Amino acid sequence: MAILATDIEEMIREAFPSAQISVQGDDGAHFSAEVIDESFRGKNRVQQQRAVYAALKGKMDGSAGEVHALALTTRAPD
Amino acid sequence: MTDANTQIAETVKAHDVVLFMKGTKSMPQCGFSSRAAGVLNFMGVEFTDVNVLADESLRQGIKDYSDWPTIPQLYVKGEFVGGCDIITEMTLSGELDTLLETNGVAYDKAAADKIREANA
């Protein structure tokens, strides 16, 4: 079953309950997400985005992964 | 897995700039790999391309190596820099210039400025 942008948002929300999250994409495979969370402060982009990928629990992984592409933007709030 | 790990470690150590990608720098086979290779090509950075589609153990191995689930992946002097989005952001912010300079990697500053101008 194809994955929805709202599914991705829910998974990210679970890991980052107070984050500002916006997920776009409606083809079931290609998405873009922006996550703004206080926990990102002081972390570099690799660390920030690793944390988001971890929240997606393997959905990104390889040919078996449901999400083919997720353009990710992460930052701490201004 | 261990073999792939060793092979990756040796590759990123032997070359200053390495891009693990789908396809090759002259014939990328995924839009994201194409964008990453395109930026490096345009900036005149000499880099080694590794086509993960040519080797299934590398395709999974590189994700385990960096604990990063997507391809392309850029390495400078053995350090994982990021994927396509991070490369793009760092190019536009000038951080990639700094990273290359710090590591003594030659690149065309004017070309990098041109990318920033076009995206300003």
N, CA and C atoms of all chains as a GROMACS GRO file, in nm:
protein
  594
    1MET      N    1   0.083  -0.120   0.000
    1MET     CA    2   0.000   0.000   0.000
    1MET      C    3   0.087   0.126   0.000
    2ALA      N    4   0.049   0.217  -0.081
    2ALA     CA    5   0.129   0.340  -0.090
    2ALA      C    6   0.124   0.418   0.041
    3ILE      N    7   0.232   0.483   0.066
    3ILE     CA    8   0.241   0.561   0.189
    3ILE      C    9   0.194   0.705   0.161
    4LEU      N   10   0.134   0.767   0.261
    4LEU     CA   11   0.083   0.902   0.243
    4LEU      C   12   0.169   1.003   0.318
    5ALA      N   13   0.160   1.126   0.274
    5ALA     CA   14   0.235   1.233   0.341
    5ALA      C   15   0.196   1.240   0.489
    6THR      N   16   0.066   1.213   0.517
    6THR     CA   17   0.021   1.220   0.657
    6THR      C   18   0.083   1.107   0.740
    7ASP      N   19   0.108   0.991   0.677
    7ASP     CA   20   0.176   0.881   0.748
    7ASP      C   21   0.316   0.923   0.789
    8ILE      N   22   0.384   0.987   0.696
    8ILE     CA   23   0.520   1.031   0.724
    8ILE      C   24   0.519   1.136   0.835
    9GLU      N   25   0.424   1.227   0.824
    9GLU     CA   26   0.415   1.331   0.926
    9GLU      C   27   0.390   1.269   1.064
   10GLU      N   28   0.304   1.168   1.071
   10GLU     CA   29   0.275   1.103   1.198
   10GLU      C   30   0.400   1.037   1.258
   11MET      N   31   0.476   0.970   1.172
   11MET     CA   32   0.597   0.902   1.220
   11MET      C   33   0.699   1.002   1.273
   12ILE      N   34   0.711   1.114   1.202
   12ILE     CA   35   0.805   1.217   1.247
   12ILE      C   36   0.753   1.279   1.377
   13ARG      N   37   0.621   1.299   1.384
   13ARG     CA   38   0.558   1.360   1.502
   13ARG      C   39   0.584   1.277   1.626
   14GLU      N   40   0.582   1.144   1.609
   14GLU     CA   41   0.605   1.054   1.723
   14GLU      C   42   0.744   1.078   1.784
   15ALA      N   43   0.841   1.100   1.697
   15ALA     CA   44   0.978   1.119   1.745
   15ALA      C   45   1.005   1.264   1.788
   16PHE      N   46   0.932   1.357   1.727
   16PHE     CA   47   0.952   1.499   1.757
   16PHE      C   48   0.817   1.562   1.788
   17PRO      N   49   0.765   1.536   1.910
   17PRO     CA   50   0.628   1.577   1.944
   17PRO      C   51   0.604   1.727   1.933
   18SER      N   52   0.705   1.809   1.957
   18SER     CA   53   0.677   1.953   1.956
   18SER      C   54   0.737   2.023   1.834
   19ALA      N   55   0.773   1.947   1.733
   19ALA     CA   56   0.834   2.005   1.614
   19ALA      C   57   0.729   2.069   1.524
   20GLN      N   58   0.778   2.161   1.442
   20GLN     CA   59   0.695   2.217   1.336
   20GLN      C   60   0.725   2.131   1.213
   21ILE      N   61   0.625   2.060   1.162
   21ILE     CA   62   0.650   1.962   1.056
   21ILE      C   63   0.560   1.990   0.936
   22SER      N   64   0.617   1.992   0.820
   22SER     CA   65   0.531   1.997   0.702
   22SER      C   66   0.583   1.898   0.598
   23VAL      N   67   0.493   1.812   0.552
   23VAL     CA   68   0.531   1.709   0.456
   23VAL      C   69   0.446   1.725   0.330
   24GLN      N   70   0.514   1.723   0.216
   24GLN     CA   71   0.441   1.734   0.091
   24GLN      C   72   0.472   1.616  -0.001
   25GLY      N   73   0.384   1.588  -0.094
   25GLY     CA   74   0.405   1.478  -0.187
   25GLY      C   75   0.283   1.390  -0.190
   26ASP      N   76   0.232   1.357  -0.309
   26ASP     CA   77   0.110   1.278  -0.314
   26ASP      C   78   0.117   1.163  -0.414
   27ASP      N   79   0.240   1.122  -0.452
   27ASP     CA   80   0.250   1.011  -0.546
   27ASP      C   81   0.283   0.878  -0.476
   28GLY      N   82   0.291   0.882  -0.341
   28GLY     CA   83   0.316   0.760  -0.266
   28GLY      C   84   0.461   0.719  -0.258
   29ALA      N   85   0.551   0.793  -0.320
   29ALA     CA   86   0.692   0.754  -0.317
   29ALA      C   87   0.789   0.870  -0.301
   30HIS      N   88   0.751   0.987  -0.354
   30HIS     CA   89   0.840   1.103  -0.348
   30HIS      C   90   0.780   1.210  -0.256
   31PHE      N   91   0.859   1.249  -0.158
   31PHE     CA   92   0.807   1.345  -0.061
   31PHE      C   93   0.910   1.452  -0.031
   32SER      N   94   0.862   1.563   0.022
   32SER     CA   95   0.956   1.659   0.078
   32SER      C   96   0.904   1.697   0.216
   33ALA      N   97   0.995   1.709   0.308
   33ALA     CA   98   0.956   1.738   0.445
   33ALA      C   99   1.045   1.845   0.504
   34GLU      N  100   0.980   1.932   0.584
   34GLU     CA  101   1.057   2.030   0.661
   34GLU      C  102   1.026   2.005   0.808
   35VAL      N  103   1.132   1.990   0.885
   35VAL     CA  104   1.115   1.966   1.028
   35VAL      C  105   1.195   2.071   1.104
   36ILE      N  106   1.124   2.146   1.188
   36ILE     CA  107   1.191   2.249   1.269
   36ILE      C  108   1.173   2.210   1.415
   37ASP      N  109   1.281   2.180   1.482
   37ASP     CA  110   1.270   2.131   1.619
   37ASP      C  111   1.385   2.182   1.705
   38GLU      N  112   1.351   2.213   1.828
   38GLU     CA  113   1.450   2.266   1.922
   38GLU      C  114   1.565   2.168   1.944
   39SER      N  115   1.536   2.040   1.936
   39SER     CA  116   1.640   1.938   1.961
   39SER      C  117   1.752   1.942   1.858
   40PHE      N  118   1.728   2.013   1.746
   40PHE     CA  119   1.830   2.022   1.640
   40PHE      C  120   1.939   2.123   1.671
   41ARG      N  121   1.911   2.209   1.768
   41ARG     CA  122   2.006   2.316   1.797
   41ARG      C  123   2.141   2.258   1.836
   42GLY      N  124   2.246   2.310   1.773
   42GLY     CA  125   2.380   2.265   1.806
   42GLY      C  126   2.422   2.139   1.732
   43LYS      N  127   2.329   2.080   1.655
   43LYS     CA  128   2.366   1.960   1.578
   43LYS      C  129   2.390   1.999   1.433
   44ASN      N  130   2.479   1.928   1.367
   44ASN     CA  131   2.498   1.958   1.225
   44ASN      C  132   2.387   1.888   1.143
   45ARG      N  133   2.384   1.918   1.014
   45ARG     CA  134   2.274   1.869   0.932
   45ARG      C  135   2.268   1.717   0.927
   46VAL      N  136   2.386   1.656   0.921
   46VAL     CA  137   2.388   1.510   0.914
   46VAL      C  138   2.323   1.451   1.040
   47GLN      N  139   2.359   1.505   1.156
   47GLN     CA  140   2.300   1.456   1.281
   47GLN      C  141   2.150   1.481   1.286
   48GLN      N  142   2.108   1.598   1.240
   48GLN     CA  143   1.965   1.633   1.241
   48GLN      C  144   1.886   1.538   1.152
   49GLN      N  145   1.938   1.517   1.031
   49GLN     CA  146   1.862   1.439   0.935
   49GLN      C  147   1.867   1.289   0.965
   50ARG      N  148   1.978   1.244   1.027
   50ARG     CA  149   1.984   1.106   1.072
   50ARG      C  150   1.871   1.078   1.171
   51ALA      N  151   1.846   1.175   1.259
   51ALA     CA  152   1.742   1.159   1.360
   51ALA      C  153   1.604   1.148   1.294
   52VAL      N  154   1.583   1.226   1.189
   52VAL     CA  155   1.454   1.219   1.118
   52VAL      C  156   1.442   1.085   1.045
   53TYR      N  157   1.549   1.045   0.978
   53TYR     CA  158   1.546   0.916   0.909
   53TYR      C  159   1.518   0.803   1.006
   54ALA      N  160   1.577   0.813   1.128
   54ALA     CA  161   1.556   0.709   1.229
   54ALA      C  162   1.409   0.699   1.266
   55ALA      N  163   1.341   0.815   1.267
   55ALA     CA  164   1.199   0.816   1.300
   55ALA      C  165   1.116   0.745   1.195
   56LEU      N  166   1.169   0.738   1.074
   56LEU     CA  167   1.094   0.674   0.966
   56LEU      C  168   1.115   0.522   0.964
   57LYS      N  169   1.193   0.475   1.057
   57LYS     CA  170   1.204   0.330   1.085
   57LYS      C  171   1.218   0.242   0.962
   58GLY      N  172   1.318   0.266   0.885
   58GLY     CA  173   1.347   0.174   0.776
   58GLY      C  174   1.262   0.191   0.652
   59LYS      N  175   1.166   0.285   0.656
   59LYS     CA  176   1.083   0.306   0.538
   59LYS      C  177   1.164   0.362   0.420
   60MET      N  178   1.279   0.419   0.454
   60MET     CA  179   1.364   0.476   0.350
   60MET      C  180   1.456   0.371   0.287
   61ASP      N  181   1.460   0.253   0.349
   61ASP     CA  182   1.570   0.162   0.316
   61ASP      C  183   1.556   0.087   0.184
   62GLY      N  184   1.654   0.110   0.098
   62GLY     CA  185   1.677   0.029  -0.022
   62GLY      C  186   1.554   0.006  -0.107
   63SER      N  187   1.558  -0.099  -0.185
   63SER     CA  188   1.450  -0.126  -0.279
   63SER      C  189   1.324  -0.171  -0.204
   64ALA      N  190   1.342  -0.221  -0.081
   64ALA     CA  191   1.227  -0.265  -0.003
   64ALA      C  192   1.156  -0.147   0.063
   65GLY      N  193   1.226  -0.033   0.070
   65GLY     CA  194   1.169   0.084   0.136
   65GLY      C  195   1.050   0.137   0.058
   66GLU      N  196   0.953   0.192   0.132
   66GLU     CA  197   0.833   0.242   0.065
   66GLU      C  198   0.853   0.383   0.013
   67VAL      N  199   0.942   0.456   0.079
   67VAL     CA  200   0.966   0.593   0.038
   67VAL      C  201   1.088   0.597  -0.054
   68HIS      N  202   1.067   0.632  -0.178
   68HIS     CA  203   1.182   0.636  -0.269
   68HIS      C  204   1.267   0.759  -0.245
   69ALA      N  205   1.200   0.870  -0.219
   69ALA     CA  206   1.275   0.994  -0.206
   69ALA      C  207   1.208   1.087  -0.108
   70LEU      N  208   1.288   1.140  -0.019
   70LEU     CA  209   1.238   1.238   0.076
   70LEU      C  210   1.337   1.353   0.079
   71ALA      N  211   1.296   1.464   0.022
   71ALA     CA  212   1.381   1.582   0.027
   71ALA      C  213   1.363   1.643   0.164
   72LEU      N  214   1.470   1.651   0.239
   72LEU     CA  215   1.459   1.685   0.379
   72LEU      C  216   1.524   1.820   0.410
   73THR      N  217   1.452   1.903   0.482
   73THR     CA  218   1.510   2.026   0.534
   73THR      C  219   1.492   2.024   0.685
   74THR      N  220   1.598   2.044   0.758
   74THR     CA  221   1.588   2.044   0.903
   74THR      C  222   1.659   2.166   0.959
   75ARG      N  223   1.604   2.220   1.066
   75ARG     CA  224   1.673   2.328   1.136
   75ARG      C  225   1.610   2.350   1.273
   76ALA      N  226   1.684   2.422   1.356
   76ALA     CA  227   1.630   2.461   1.485
   76ALA      C  228   1.547   2.587   1.465
   77PRO      N  229   1.448   2.612   1.551
   77PRO     CA  230   1.368   2.733   1.538
   77PRO      C  231   1.454   2.858   1.551
   78ASP      N  232   1.412   2.966   1.486
   78ASP     CA  233   1.488   3.091   1.493
   78ASP      C  234   1.484   3.151   1.632
   79MET      N  235   2.933  -0.799   0.368
   79MET     CA  236   2.913  -0.676   0.444
   79MET      C  237   3.047  -0.623   0.493
   80THR      N  238   3.125  -0.714   0.555
   80THR     CA  239   3.256  -0.671   0.604
   80THR      C  240   3.344  -0.632   0.486
   81ASP      N  241   3.334  -0.710   0.377
   81ASP     CA  242   3.413  -0.681   0.258
   81ASP      C  243   3.377  -0.544   0.202
   82ALA      N  244   3.247  -0.518   0.195
   82ALA     CA  245   3.201  -0.389   0.142
   82ALA      C  246   3.251  -0.277   0.232
   83ASN      N  247   3.244  -0.300   0.362
   83ASN     CA  248   3.288  -0.201   0.459
   83ASN      C  249   3.436  -0.166   0.440
   84THR      N  250   3.518  -0.269   0.425
   84THR     CA  251   3.661  -0.249   0.403
   84THR      C  252   3.685  -0.175   0.273
   85GLN      N  253   3.613  -0.216   0.170
   85GLN     CA  254   3.628  -0.154   0.039
   85GLN      C  255   3.590  -0.006   0.044
   86ILE      N  256   3.484   0.026   0.115
   86ILE     CA  257   3.440   0.165   0.127
   86ILE      C  258   3.543   0.246   0.205
   87ALA      N  259   3.588   0.191   0.317
   87ALA     CA  260   3.687   0.260   0.400
   87ALA      C  261   3.813   0.291   0.320
   88GLU      N  262   3.857   0.195   0.240
   88GLU     CA  263   3.978   0.216   0.160
   88GLU      C  264   3.955   0.320   0.050
   89THR      N  265   3.837   0.316  -0.010
   89THR     CA  266   3.806   0.411  -0.118
   89THR      C  267   3.802   0.554  -0.067
   90VAL      N  268   3.736   0.578   0.046
   90VAL     CA  269   3.724   0.716   0.094
   90VAL      C  270   3.856   0.767   0.153
   91LYS      N  271   3.944   0.673   0.187
   91LYS     CA  272   4.075   0.712   0.238
   91LYS      C  273   4.170   0.744   0.122
   92ALA      N  274   4.155   0.670   0.013
   92ALA     CA  275   4.248   0.682  -0.100
   92ALA      C  276   4.220   0.805  -0.185
   93HIS      N  277   4.097   0.858  -0.180
   93HIS     CA  278   4.061   0.972  -0.264
   93HIS      C  279   4.007   1.086  -0.179
   94ASP      N  280   4.046   1.209  -0.213
   94ASP     CA  281   4.004   1.325  -0.135
   94ASP      C  282   3.852   1.344  -0.137
   95VAL      N  283   3.794   1.334  -0.255
   95VAL     CA  284   3.650   1.355  -0.269
   95VAL      C  285   3.588   1.235  -0.340
   96VAL      N  286   3.492   1.172  -0.274
   96VAL     CA  287   3.428   1.054  -0.332
   96VAL      C  288   3.276   1.073  -0.326
   97LEU      N  289   3.211   1.045  -0.439
   97LEU     CA  290   3.065   1.049  -0.442
   97LEU      C  291   3.013   0.908  -0.473
   98PHE      N  292   2.942   0.849  -0.376
   98PHE     CA  293   2.874   0.723  -0.400
   98PHE      C  294   2.740   0.759  -0.461
   99MET      N  295   2.714   0.707  -0.580
   99MET     CA  296   2.596   0.752  -0.652
   99MET      C  297   2.534   0.640  -0.734
  100LYS      N  298   2.413   0.667  -0.783
  100LYS     CA  299   2.348   0.573  -0.875
  100LYS      C  300   2.385   0.616  -1.015
  101GLY      N  301   2.461   0.530  -1.084
  101GLY     CA  302   2.514   0.566  -1.215
  101GLY      C  303   2.653   0.624  -1.199
  102THR      N  304   2.700   0.692  -1.303
  102THR     CA  305   2.833   0.752  -1.300
  102THR      C  306   2.821   0.903  -1.317
  103LYS      N  307   2.933   0.974  -1.296
  103LYS     CA  308   2.924   1.120  -1.307
  103LYS      C  309   2.892   1.164  -1.449
  104SER      N  310   2.930   1.083  -1.547
  104SER     CA  311   2.896   1.121  -1.684
  104SER      C  312   2.759   1.066  -1.725
  105MET      N  313   2.712   0.964  -1.651
  105MET     CA  314   2.579   0.912  -1.681
  105MET      C  315   2.504   0.873  -1.553
  106PRO      N  316   2.458   0.976  -1.481
  106PRO     CA  317   2.385   0.949  -1.356
  106PRO      C  318   2.252   0.881  -1.388
  107GLN      N  319   2.206   0.794  -1.294
  107GLN     CA  320   2.082   0.722  -1.321
  107GLN      C  321   1.973   0.751  -1.220
  108CYS      N  322   1.986   0.863  -1.151
  108CYS     CA  323   1.884   0.903  -1.056
  108CYS      C  324   1.895   1.055  -1.045
  109GLY      N  325   1.782   1.123  -1.032
  109GLY     CA  326   1.783   1.268  -1.030
  109GLY      C  327   1.868   1.328  -0.918
  110PHE      N  328   1.867   1.260  -0.804
  110PHE     CA  329   1.939   1.313  -0.688
  110PHE      C  330   2.090   1.296  -0.706
  111SER      N  331   2.128   1.179  -0.759
  111SER     CA  332   2.269   1.156  -0.789
  111SER      C  333   2.316   1.254  -0.895
  112SER      N  334   2.228   1.279  -0.991
  112SER     CA  335   2.260   1.371  -1.100
  112SER      C  336   2.284   1.512  -1.047
  113ARG      N  337   2.201   1.554  -0.953
  113ARG     CA  338   2.212   1.688  -0.897
  113ARG      C  339   2.344   1.702  -0.819
  114ALA      N  340   2.375   1.600  -0.739
  114ALA     CA  341   2.498   1.604  -0.658
  114ALA      C  342   2.622   1.605  -0.747
  115ALA      N  343   2.624   1.516  -0.846
  115ALA     CA  344   2.739   1.509  -0.937
  115ALA      C  345   2.748   1.637  -1.019
  116GLY      N  346   2.630   1.693  -1.056
  116GLY     CA  347   2.626   1.813  -1.136
  116GLY      C  348   2.691   1.931  -1.065
  117VAL      N  349   2.663   1.944  -0.937
  117VAL     CA  350   2.721   2.054  -0.858
  117VAL      C  351   2.873   2.041  -0.855
  118LEU      N  352   2.921   1.920  -0.826
  118LEU     CA  353   3.067   1.899  -0.818
  118LEU      C  354   3.133   1.921  -0.954
  119ASN      N  355   3.069   1.870  -1.058
  119ASN     CA  356   3.122   1.890  -1.193
  119ASN      C  357   3.131   2.038  -1.226
  120PHE      N  358   3.022   2.109  -1.198
  120PHE     CA  359   3.016   2.250  -1.232
  120PHE      C  360   3.120   2.331  -1.154
  121MET      N  361   3.142   2.291  -1.030
  121MET     CA  362   3.239   2.361  -0.946
  121MET      C  363   3.383   2.317  -0.974
  122GLY      N  364   3.398   2.229  -1.071
  122GLY     CA  365   3.531   2.187  -1.111
  122GLY      C  366   3.605   2.105  -1.005
  123VAL      N  367   3.529   2.040  -0.919
  123VAL     CA  368   3.591   1.956  -0.816
  123VAL      C  369   3.627   1.821  -0.877
  124GLU      N  370   3.752   1.781  -0.857
  124GLU     CA  371   3.792   1.650  -0.906
  124GLU      C  372   3.744   1.547  -0.806
  125PHE      N  373   3.658   1.457  -0.848
  125PHE     CA  374   3.608   1.358  -0.753
  125PHE      C  375   3.599   1.219  -0.814
  126THR      N  376   3.604   1.122  -0.724
  126THR     CA  377   3.592   0.983  -0.765
  126THR      C  378   3.446   0.942  -0.751
  127ASP      N  379   3.389   0.887  -0.858
  127ASP     CA  380   3.251   0.842  -0.850
  127ASP      C  381   3.247   0.690  -0.834
  128VAL      N  382   3.161   0.645  -0.744
  128VAL     CA  383   3.142   0.501  -0.724
  128VAL      C  384   2.996   0.469  -0.754
  129ASN      N  385   2.974   0.386  -0.854
  129ASN     CA  386   2.840   0.351  -0.896
  129ASN      C  387   2.786   0.235  -0.812
  130VAL      N  388   2.696   0.266  -0.721
  130VAL     CA  389   2.646   0.161  -0.631
  130VAL      C  390   2.552   0.064  -0.702
  131LEU      N  391   2.503   0.105  -0.819
  131LEU     CA  392   2.415   0.015  -0.893
  131LEU      C  393   2.493  -0.102  -0.954
  132ALA      N  394   2.624  -0.084  -0.964
  132ALA     CA  395   2.707  -0.189  -1.022
  132ALA      C  396   2.742  -0.298  -0.920
  133ASP      N  397   2.709  -0.274  -0.794
  133ASP     CA  398   2.749  -0.369  -0.690
  133ASP      C  399   2.648  -0.365  -0.575
  134GLU      N  400   2.566  -0.466  -0.566
  134GLU     CA  401   2.459  -0.470  -0.466
  134GLU      C  402   2.513  -0.462  -0.323
  135SER      N  403   2.632  -0.520  -0.298
  135SER     CA  404   2.686  -0.517  -0.162
  135SER      C  405   2.728  -0.375  -0.124
  136LEU      N  406   2.770  -0.298  -0.223
  136LEU     CA  407   2.806  -0.157  -0.198
  136LEU      C  408   2.681  -0.074  -0.175
  137ARG      N  409   2.577  -0.106  -0.249
  137ARG     CA  410   2.452  -0.029  -0.241
  137ARG      C  411   2.397  -0.033  -0.098
  138GLN      N  412   2.401  -0.150  -0.036
  138GLN     CA  413   2.359  -0.160   0.103
  138GLN      C  414   2.473  -0.119   0.196
  139GLY      N  415   2.595  -0.160   0.158
  139GLY     CA  416   2.711  -0.137   0.243
  139GLY      C  417   2.736   0.009   0.275
  140ILE      N  418   2.713   0.096   0.178
  140ILE     CA  419   2.741   0.238   0.200
  140ILE      C  420   2.641   0.297   0.300
  141LYS      N  421   2.518   0.243   0.301
  141LYS     CA  422   2.418   0.291   0.396
  141LYS      C  423   2.454   0.248   0.538
  142ASP      N  424   2.507   0.126   0.551
  142ASP     CA  425   2.550   0.078   0.683
  142ASP      C  426   2.673   0.156   0.730
  143TYR      N  427   2.762   0.182   0.635
  143TYR     CA  428   2.888   0.250   0.668
  143TYR      C  429   2.864   0.386   0.732
  144SER      N  430   2.773   0.462   0.673
  144SER     CA  431   2.751   0.600   0.719
  144SER      C  432   2.631   0.614   0.812
  145ASP      N  433   2.554   0.504   0.828
  145ASP     CA  434   2.427   0.513   0.900
  145ASP      C  435   2.339   0.621   0.837
  146TRP      N  436   2.329   0.615   0.707
  146TRP     CA  437   2.253   0.714   0.628
  146TRP      C  438   2.177   0.637   0.521
  147PRO      N  439   2.044   0.655   0.512
  147PRO     CA  440   1.966   0.561   0.431
  147PRO      C  441   1.956   0.591   0.282
  148THR      N  442   2.015   0.701   0.238
  148THR     CA  443   1.993   0.737   0.098
  148THR      C  444   2.124   0.754   0.021
  149ILE      N  445   2.110   0.753  -0.109
  149ILE     CA  446   2.221   0.774  -0.203
  149ILE      C  447   2.180   0.887  -0.294
  150PRO      N  448   2.262   0.981  -0.330
  150PRO     CA  449   2.409   0.985  -0.319
  150PRO      C  450   2.461   1.016  -0.178
  151GLN      N  451   2.590   0.988  -0.160
  151GLN     CA  452   2.660   1.024  -0.037
  151GLN      C  453   2.798   1.079  -0.073
  152LEU      N  454   2.826   1.197  -0.016
  152LEU     CA  455   2.953   1.263  -0.046
  152LEU      C  456   3.050   1.249   0.071
  153TYR      N  457   3.174   1.215   0.038
  153TYR     CA  458   3.281   1.204   0.138
  153TYR      C  459   3.395   1.296   0.099
  154VAL      N  460   3.444   1.373   0.195
  154VAL     CA  461   3.563   1.456   0.172
  154VAL      C  462   3.668   1.416   0.276
  155LYS      N  463   3.784   1.378   0.228
  155LYS     CA  464   3.892   1.331   0.316
  155LYS      C  465   3.843   1.226   0.416
  156GLY      N  466   3.764   1.133   0.367
  156GLY     CA  467   3.721   1.022   0.451
  156GLY      C  468   3.601   1.051   0.539
  157GLU      N  469   3.559   1.180   0.544
  157GLU     CA  470   3.446   1.217   0.630
  157GLU      C  471   3.317   1.226   0.550
  158PHE      N  472   3.211   1.168   0.603
  158PHE     CA  473   3.080   1.178   0.540
  158PHE      C  474   3.027   1.320   0.552
  159VAL      N  475   2.994   1.381   0.439
  159VAL     CA  476   2.946   1.520   0.438
  159VAL      C  477   2.794   1.525   0.438
  160GLY      N  478   2.732   1.442   0.354
  160GLY     CA  479   2.587   1.442   0.348
  160GLY      C  480   2.536   1.390   0.215
  161GLY      N  481   2.403   1.398   0.200
  161GLY     CA  482   2.339   1.356   0.077
  161GLY      C  483   2.306   1.476  -0.010
  162CYS      N  484   2.217   1.453  -0.105
  162CYS     CA  485   2.185   1.554  -0.205
  162CYS      C  486   2.137   1.687  -0.146
  163ASP      N  487   2.046   1.681  -0.049
  163ASP     CA  488   1.991   1.804   0.008
  163ASP      C  489   2.096   1.884   0.081
  164ILE      N  490   2.180   1.812   0.157
  164ILE     CA  491   2.284   1.880   0.233
  164ILE      C  492   2.388   1.941   0.140
  165ILE      N  493   2.423   1.869   0.034
  165ILE     CA  494   2.520   1.922  -0.064
  165ILE      C  495   2.464   2.051  -0.125
  166THR      N  496   2.336   2.048  -0.160
  166THR     CA  497   2.273   2.166  -0.219
  166THR      C  498   2.274   2.284  -0.122
  167GLU      N  499   2.230   2.258   0.001
  167GLU     CA  500   2.226   2.366   0.102
  167GLU      C  501   2.365   2.424   0.127
  168MET      N  502   2.464   2.334   0.137
  168MET     CA  503   2.600   2.378   0.168
  168MET      C  504   2.661   2.456   0.052
  169THR      N  505   2.621   2.420  -0.070
  169THR     CA  506   2.669   2.493  -0.187
  169THR      C  507   2.614   2.635  -0.183
  170LEU      N  508   2.484   2.647  -0.156
  170LEU     CA  509   2.420   2.778  -0.159
  170LEU      C  510   2.466   2.866  -0.043
  171SER      N  511   2.498   2.805   0.070
  171SER     CA  512   2.538   2.885   0.186
  171SER      C  513   2.687   2.917   0.186
  172GLY      N  514   2.762   2.851   0.095
  172GLY     CA  515   2.906   2.874   0.092
  172GLY      C  516   2.984   2.781   0.185
  173GLU      N  517   2.912   2.700   0.262
  173GLU     CA  518   2.980   2.608   0.354
  173GLU      C  519   3.063   2.504   0.280
  174LEU      N  520   3.016   2.466   0.160
  174LEU     CA  521   3.092   2.367   0.083
  174LEU      C  522   3.227   2.425   0.041
  175ASP      N  523   3.228   2.553   0.003
  175ASP     CA  524   3.354   2.620  -0.031
  175ASP      C  525   3.452   2.609   0.085
  176THR      N  526   3.401   2.644   0.205
  176THR     CA  527   3.485   2.641   0.324
  176THR      C  528   3.538   2.501   0.350
  177LEU      N  529   3.450   2.404   0.338
  177LEU     CA  530   3.490   2.265   0.362
  177LEU      C  531   3.601   2.223   0.265
  178LEU      N  532   3.584   2.259   0.137
  178LEU     CA  533   3.685   2.222   0.037
  178LEU      C  534   3.816   2.294   0.066
  179GLU      N  535   3.805   2.423   0.098
  179GLU     CA  536   3.927   2.501   0.127
  179GLU      C  537   4.001   2.443   0.247
  180THR      N  538   3.928   2.416   0.353
  180THR     CA  539   3.987   2.361   0.474
  180THR      C  540   4.062   2.231   0.445
  181ASN      N  541   4.008   2.154   0.351
  181ASN     CA  542   4.068   2.026   0.321
  181ASN      C  543   4.164   2.030   0.202
  182GLY      N  544   4.192   2.151   0.154
  182GLY     CA  545   4.288   2.165   0.046
  182GLY      C  546   4.243   2.105  -0.086
  183VAL      N  547   4.112   2.105  -0.109
  183VAL     CA  548   4.060   2.052  -0.235
  183VAL      C  549   4.037   2.169  -0.332
  184ALA      N  550   4.092   2.158  -0.452
  184ALA     CA  551   4.079   2.265  -0.550
  184ALA      C  552   3.938   2.268  -0.608
  185TYR      N  553   3.887   2.391  -0.628
  185TYR     CA  554   3.758   2.406  -0.694
  185TYR      C  555   3.752   2.545  -0.756
  186ASP      N  556   3.653   2.566  -0.840
  186ASP     CA  557   3.640   2.692  -0.911
  186ASP      C  558   3.543   2.783  -0.835
  187LYS      N  559   3.599   2.879  -0.764
  187LYS     CA  560   3.519   2.967  -0.680
  187LYS      C  561   3.418   3.048  -0.763
  188ALA      N  562   3.461   3.092  -0.881
  188ALA     CA  563   3.373   3.170  -0.967
  188ALA      C  564   3.250   3.089  -1.008
  189ALA      N  565   3.272   2.961  -1.034
  189ALA     CA  566   3.160   2.875  -1.072
  189ALA      C  567   3.065   2.857  -0.954
  190ALA      N  568   3.122   2.842  -0.835
  190ALA     CA  569   3.038   2.828  -0.715
  190ALA      C  570   2.955   2.954  -0.694
  191ASP      N  571   3.018   3.072  -0.716
  191ASP     CA  572   2.945   3.198  -0.703
  191ASP      C  573   2.832   3.206  -0.805
  192LYS      N  574   2.859   3.152  -0.924
  192LYS     CA  575   2.759   3.154  -1.031
  192LYS      C  576   2.635   3.074  -0.989
  193ILE      N  577   2.658   2.958  -0.925
  193ILE     CA  578   2.546   2.876  -0.877
  193ILE      C  579   2.465   2.957  -0.775
  194ARG      N  580   2.537   3.026  -0.686
  194ARG     CA  581   2.467   3.103  -0.583
  194ARG      C  582   2.389   3.220  -0.643
  195GLU      N  583   2.450   3.285  -0.742
  195GLU     CA  584   2.382   3.396  -0.809
  195GLU      C  585   2.253   3.348  -0.874
  196ALA      N  586   2.263   3.233  -0.942
  196ALA     CA  587   2.148   3.180  -1.015
  196ALA      C  588   2.035   3.139  -0.920
  197ASN      N  589   2.072   3.109  -0.795
  197ASN     CA  590   1.970   3.065  -0.700
  197ASN      C  591   1.937   3.168  -0.593
  198ALA      N  592   1.986   3.288  -0.616
  198ALA     CA  593   1.965   3.391  -0.514
  198ALA      C  594   1.820   3.438  -0.513
   0.00000   0.00000   0.00000
